[in-house]
Structures are given as C-alpha cells and as structure tokens.
C-alpha cells in the first residue's frame, strides 16, 4: 500500500522541521504545502536537506486548509497513492507511537470502507500498545489517514470553510455517504490547538492552563460553526451541541484574558454576519 503525507505550513519555524522528521520514515512522499505569503528560505532548505522524500509547494498565497488539502489529495491520487497522512505543522508523533499507529492501520481489515482513520490528542490514559479502533464521528485533520479512493466520492474538503472544522465537516459528509470514520483510541498525537499559557484563575487564583486564539481565528470558529449547524444539526445534534459549547467557551476565555476585547468582539460579530450573508471562504476585510 502506497502512503503519502501532506503538511500545510504557515510561517513555519525550526520546530516544524523537527515535527516533520517524526513521520518521514513512515510515508513514501511528503507534500509540503506552504500557505505563507513569503517563503522562509532557511526552513525550506532545512526540509529539503533533512527530508529527501519531500516536495515543496508554494505560490505565495494563503489558500487555507481545505483548498490545499484538495490540491494535494488530487495530486497524490494521480501519483498512485492509496492513503495520505494529513498533518499540521505543529503536530508530531513519538517514535513508538507512530510505529504502533501504522501497525494498527496496516492490520485493520476492510480499509476500503473507511474514509478516514485518525488518532486522539487529549486522553493519555487511553494510550496502549494494543490496537483499539472505534467507530467515531469527528476526527481532527492532523494525524489522520485519508482514503484517496473515497476522496472524490465524498466530494473532497469543503472550501467554503477555509480553515477550522474542515475536518469535522468531511467526517459528517463521509458518514452520510455510507463510509466509516475510525479512531485509534490507543494512539496519542502531540498536537497544539493554539497559544497555550498559564493564567491565574478560580477562587484561589491558582495558575490554570488556557488556550488563546487570535481574533481572526475566532471569526472562523464562530462562522464555520454556524455553517455546520445549518447543515448537520438534525443528523448530528449531539456533535453540533458539543461544537457550540466549545466555540462559546473559547470566545469566553479569550474575552476574559485578551487585552483587545473590542477587536475580538468585532471579529466574532463579523463571523455571524458573514454566515448570514453567505460570505464564506477566506475572510475579507470590511
């Protein structure tokens, strides 16, 4: 079975190179799709020198996650690959973990019925050497293996979303088309969701770990949540409710701890308005 990987970059640093090295030996080719307007020549050189099985893609435009994934998935399929590992630039695997992941994937029967395999990133207690595949509803893009033979049947990734919930929407649509989504609960990905910092909170003012997002990222979160709710509320009510709670909680945390609350509220409001006026895709300044 031929397996490729794609990692989508946006202003990468040296840590990005280290992350790519964590899975380079487990795939036949790595497509490095750079959404940065200006490429970092030192990072590109480092990737080319240390990851000889990589191909660099850059056109000077930030085309978002969905469009880049569609571009590379189509390319990988024409080049004879069966599955593609989709990675974020800030995600990686430990060596024993990725070895176990690919062993579990290889031994899984009836792969032709699975649109996407994925891993978890939140529950260290689930980690085990014993494969634990489970039917699931939503996977994150990073660390997932996309079945390229079902990619076109599913319809590809929804470019209306640009970034955020691109993965969830693909999972929902795949399930509705009769395909499976499988989570290997025993595999833990090292993954960052945003800028993490410790902040005093609670009655005792004990430091608590919080995740911060930029106002533009919150724009996409609220707009895309509303988009998914309009499409999938009836078929996936529990998941949509969970997404609602997650988005509202992230907005609340950022409002409490972000100094520029006016800008944050403005972007959130723009997200609601743009959804209602069907202004999807990449954010356009007002």
C-alpha positions, 0 to 999 in steps of 0.5 A, a space after each residue: 500500500 502506497 502512503 503519502 503525507 501532506 503538511 500545510 505550513 504557515 510561517 513555519 519555524 525550526 520546530 516544524 522541521 523537527 515535527 516533520 522528521 517524526 513521520 518521514 520514515 513512515 510515508 513514501 512522499 511528503 507534500 509540503 504545502 506552504 500557505 505563507 505569503 513569503 517563503 522562509 528560505 532557511 526552513 525550506 532548505 532545512 526540509 529539503 536537506 533533512 527530508 529527501 522524500 519531500 516536495 515543496 509547494 508554494 505560490 505565495 498565497 494563503 489558500 487555507 486548509 481545505 483548498 490545499 488539502 484538495 490540491 494535494 489529495 488530487 495530486 497524490 491520487 494521480 501519483 498512485 497513492 492509496 492513503 495520505 497522512 494529513 498533518 499540521 505543522 505543529 503536530 508530531 508523533 513519538 517514535 513508538 507511537 507512530 510505529 504502533 499507529 501504522 501497525 494498527 492501520 496496516 492490520 485493520 481489515 476492510 480499509 476500503 470502507 473507511 474514509 478516514 482513520 485518525 488518532 486522539 490528542 487529549 486522553 493519555 490514559 487511553 494510550 496502549 500498545 494494543 490496537 483499539 479502533 472505534 467507530 467515531 464521528 469527528 476526527 481532527 485533520 492532523 494525524 489522520 489517514 485519508 482514503 484517496 479512493 473515497 476522496 472524490 466520492 465524498 466530494 473532497 474538503 469543503 472550501 467554503 470553510 477555509 480553515 477550522 472544522 474542515 475536518 469535522 465537516 468531511 467526517 459528517 459528509 463521509 458518514 452520510 455517504 455510507 463510509 466509516 470514520 475510525 479512531 485509534 483510541 490507543 494512539 496519542 498525537 502531540 498536537 497544539 490547538 493554539 497559544 497555550 499559557 498559564 493564567 491565574 484563575 478560580 477562587 484561589 487564583 491558582 495558575 490554570 492552563 488556557 488556550 488563546 486564539 487570535 481574533 481572526 481565528 475566532 471569526 472562523 470558529 464562530 462562522 464555520 460553526 454556524 455553517 455546520 449547524 445549518 447543515 448537520 444539526 438534525 443528523 448530528 445534534 449531539 456533535 453540533 451541541 458539543 461544537 457550540 459549547 466549545 466555540 462559546 467557551 473559547 470566545 469566553 476565555 479569550 474575552 476574559 484574558 485578551 487585552 483587545 476585547 473590542 477587536 475580538 468582539 468585532 471579529 466574532 460579530 463579523 463571523 455571524 454576519 458573514 454566515 448570514 450573508 453567505 460570505 464564506 471562504 477566506 475572510 475579507 476585510 470590511 
